[in-house]
Amino acid sequence: MKTHGAVLRGPGDWEVVELEVLDPAPGQVLVEMAYAGLCHSDEHLRFESQRYPIVGGHEGAGTVLAVGEGVRTVQPGDHVVTSFLPACGHCRWCASGRSNLCDLGATIGTGQLPDGTWPFRLDGAEVGGFCMVGAFAQHSLLSEFSCVRIEPHLPLDVAALMACSVPTGWGSAVNAGPVRQGDVVVVVGTGGVGCNAVQGAAMAGAAQVIAVDPVEFRREFARTVGATHAVAGTGEAAALAKELSRGTGADVVVLATGTTSPEVTGGAYRCLGKGGTLVLTGLADHTMDTTVALPGNITTVFEQRVQGALYGMCNAYRDIPRLLRLYEQGTLKVSELITRRYALDEVNQGYQDQRDGTIIRGVLQHEH
């Protein structure tokens, strides 16, 4: 079938083009996308991608139109959230409860599906969807292992954020920290991911949650989702963390900036206290950039830990339904994160607004 989607042909801006979407083969699911979140991970593709052209979008929600042979977990008409990391349920990582590291995720950078096929055609050429999702297209072909069925009464714009920003941020605090009751926590960067780290830290029982962001709008929003303090820079946050902890420093620091560098990471590290954990969630624009340079002696004698966090160490099939229940109960704020909705042809404006710091989370609203 024919559809439209936002594509990068190379480094630069997004281009809306007509695409051909293949019919679902065995194990595949055709989804009509309703919403796609504008995550900064897709912004990184404007600088570097494993393969061009590529269809953007890994944070999405929509309706199943058709399924291939052997698909058992979803059927036509089901509402689904995309998981940007597929989970087979059988590899070493899935079997040990770490499905965010599933072996099927090896080709998320190119968008090639687990069976070796490609979901899209553009001018006759095979094209992948970022993270095997391609939610910036009105229709996309996914692996069954990338679809999480949700209840039909749930709003799909809220559900889309469950595909990445909510579990990634929430899990960075709750799972990767892990934040414990009474902790002093610093969250560096309070955009779509960072604000969910703030929520997660508060829900886990942190005594103090310090939000750090140079943009006042984002700092003030962080206060509405659990931050007890909000400052513009890590220097101020480090002094505050030391004061609030009675001299030791933060127990957990979550680095959730859109882009990272040695300077950004170093500033986050200086907030960290004795026995603390620095959670690295943000990514650099270029894969091989050096972003972490730490004083080894202090890290050793203070027994500090540096912890990478992919997808907030969440299990999509367990945690997406769980987080949606928290949303329904009013415990977890999700709809409030959506600052603005954009049409597909406004995708570049959405990312400009993100760079300008005028939104917490923007979403593409697909027209059908």
N, C-alpha and C positions, 0 to 999 in steps of 0.2 A: 504494500500500500504506500501511498505518498503522504508525506507529512512535512512540517516545517520545524526547524530547530536552529539553535545558535551554535555556530561552529567556529573553531579557530583553524585557519589554514596554515598558520605559522605564528611566531611571536607577534603580538599586536592586539587589535581589537576584535571583538566578536562580530560575526557576520551571520545574519539570518538567511537561511537557504532552504530550498526544497530538497528533501531527502527521500530515499526509498527505504522502507523498513521491511525486512524479510518476514515471512510467515514463521510461526513458531515450530521449530523442530522438536524432537523428543527432549524432554527436560526443560523446555523454554516456555516463557510466558510473554504474551503481548499485552502491554499496559498503555491505557490512555491516561497520560499525565494530567493532573489537575493543577498542581502547584509544584514549584521547585524553589528551594531556598538558595539565596546568593551567598554561598560559603566562600571564605577566602582561599580555600584550597583550590577552587576553580580559577581564582585570580592568579595563582602561581603559574597556571598553564600559559598565561600571556607572556611569560618569560622563558619557560622551558617545559617541554613535554617529551615523553619517550617516543611519541609518534604523532605526527600531523598528517592530514587533518584529524581533528577529534571533536566529537559532540560533547558539550559541557554538561554539567549538572550531575551531582551525585546525591543530592538531598531532595527527595521527591515523594509524592503520594498521588495515587490515582486509582483507576478502576481496571480490573482485568477484562480484556476483550476476548482473548482466546488463549488456549493452552495447547502445548504439544503432547504427543503420546507419552504416557507414563507419569505425567504431573499429578500429584496427589494432594498437595498441601493447599492449593488454591484452585478456584474454578471461575468461569466467566461470571461477571457481576460482582465478584468480591472486591472490597476496598483493600488496598495494600500500601504499606510503607516500604520504600526501597531500603535495602541495607547495602551500604557502599563497600562492605566486606562480606562476601558470600560465606555461608557456613554449611559445609557438607555433612557435619555430624559424625564423621567416621575417621578423619585423619587424627594424627597424634594430638594436635592442638585442640580440636573439637572434643576429642574423647577425654581430655584432661581438664575440660571446662574453660578453655581459652580460645573460644571460637573466633575472637577478633583477630587471631593469628592463623586462621584456616589456610591450608596450602592452596586452596582455590583462588586465593587473593593474589597470586603471583602476577597476574596480567591486568591488575586494576589500572596501571599506568597507561596501557595501550588501549584498553577497552575490549580486547578480544575475549569472547565468552569461554567458559571452561572447556567446552567441547572443541575449541579451536576455530569456530566460525566467528563471523563479524556481523553485528546486528544491522548496520546501515550500509547503504550505497550512496555515493555522491559522485555524479558524473561518471558512473560506471566503476568507480574505485571502492574497495572495501574500507569501511570506516568504523571505528569503535566509539563507544560511549564511555566517558570518563568513569572510572571505578565500576565498569560493566553495567552502568546505569543509564547515562545520557538523558537526565531529567530535563535538560533544556530543550528537548524535542517534545512536540505535542504527543507523539507516540513513540514507544521504545520497546525493544525486545530484550528481555532479561532472562538470566538463569532462574530456575525455580528457587535456587538457594539464595537468591538476592531479594526475595519477596516475603514480607511479613504481613500476614492477613490481620486486619483490625476490624472492630465492630463497625457496622455501617452507619451508626448514628453519630460517630465522631467527626468533627469538622476536618476536612482534608488539608486546609492550610495549617492548622495546628499539627496535624499528623505528619506533614512534610518535615517539620523541624525535628521530629523524632528520628529522622533518618541520619542525622549527624550532630547538629549543634547542641541539642539538649543532652543526649547520652554522652557525647564527647566531653562537654564541660562538667556536667553533673558527676560523671564517672571519674574524671580527673581528680576531683576532690574526694569523692566517697570511696572509690576503689583504689586509685593509684596512690593517694596520699599516704595511707588512708586517714582522713580527718577523724579525730576522736573528740569526745565530749571534753570541753574545757580548753581546746587548742586555740592558739593564735594562728590565724591563717592570712596569708597575703595572696591576692589574685592580681596578677599583672596583665592588663588588657581586659577591658570589660565590654567587648562587642558581643556577638551572638554566642560564642563559646564561653567567654569569660564570665558573662552574667549567669550562665548556668553553673559554672564552677562556684560562683558566689552562693547560688541557691543550694547547691549540694553541700557546701561547707556549713551553711546555716542549718540545714536539715540534719546534718550529721552531729550537730551539737557544739560547733565551735563557739567559744566564748566571745571571740573578737574576729571579725572578718574585715580586712583592710583591702579596699578596691583601689587599684592604681590605674589611672588613665589620664593622658594629657588633655582629653576632651571633656569639658565640664558636663555636657549633656549626658555622656556615658557614665561619668562618675555619679551624677545625681540619679540616673536610672538604677545604677547598682544599689543605691540605698533602698530603693523600693522592693528589691528582691532579696534582701538579707544582709547587705553590707552595713557594718556598724560605723565604719570610717571610710572616707574616700579622699584620696590625695592625688596630686598630679604626677609625681615622680617617685622612683624607687628610693632615692636618697631620703625623702621625707618618710616613706613607708618603712625603711629600715630603722630609722630613729623611733618611729611610733611603735613598731613591733617590739623593739627592745624595751621601751617604756612599759608597754602593756603586759609583757611577759616577765616583768621585774628583772630584766637584765639579760635574758638568755637569747631572745630573738624568736622568729616565727617557727612554729612546729612544722608547718607545711607552706610551701610557696608554689603556686600554680602559675606557670608561664603560658599565657593564652593569647599572646599578641599575634596579629595577623602575619607578621614577618619577624624573624629572629636574626640576631647577630651577636658577636662576642660582647658588644657593649650592652645590649638588651639583656642577655643571659647573665652577664656579670652584675648588672644592677639588681636583677632578681635574686641572685645568689647572696648578695650582701644583706638581704632581708632575712636570710636563713639563720636559725639558731642552732645551738648544740643539740645533736641527735635528730636534727630536722631532715625533711625530705624536699628536694626540689623536683617538681613534676614538670617535665618538658612536653608540652602539648602543641605549641605553635611550631610552624615550619619555616624554613628559609625559602627564598625565591628560587634558588639553585640548589639542586640535590647535594652537590659535593662541597657546598660552602661550610667552612668551619664556624660553628656557632657557639661552642662551649669551650671556655678556657677557665679552669678553676685552680685556686691555690691548693695544691695537693696536700701540703702539711696540715692546713686547717681542716680540710675535708677528712683527713685521717684521724687527727686527734679529737675532733668533735664528733666522730662517727656519723657524719652526714651521708645522705644517700641521694643520688641522682637517678630519677626514675622516668624512663620514657613512657608515654601513654598514648596508645592508638585506640581510637573509638572509646576513650575513657575506660578501657579494659572491660567494656560491656559485652554481653551476649545478646545479640539483637532479638532472638526469639524469646528470651526471658525478660529483658529489660525494657524493650519498647512497650509491651503490654503493661508492665508494672509502672512505667513512667506515665503512661496514659491514664492509668487509674489514679495516680497522684494528681494529675491535671483535673480529672473529673471531680475529685474530692475538694479541689480548690487549694490543695497544698502546694502544688507546683504551678508557677505562672508561666504560661506558654504563649497564649494569644497576645499578651502584653508585649512580648518580644518583637512582634511584627510591627515595624514602624511604618512601612509603606509597601504597597503592592504595585508591580510593574507589568506592563504588557511585554510580550516576547521581544518586540523591536525596541524596547527600552532597556535591554540588558546592560548596555554600556553605561547608561545613565545610572543604573542601580549600583554598578561597581564604582562609579565616580562618587556617588553619595556615600558609599562605604568608605572610600579613601578620605573623603572630607569629614567623616565622623558625624554625619547628620542622621544616621540610622543605627539601630541595634541589629535588626535583621530585616532585610528586604526579601520579598518572594516574587517570583514570576507567576503570574496567573494566566494559564493557558486558555485560549478561546477555542471552542469546538463548534 
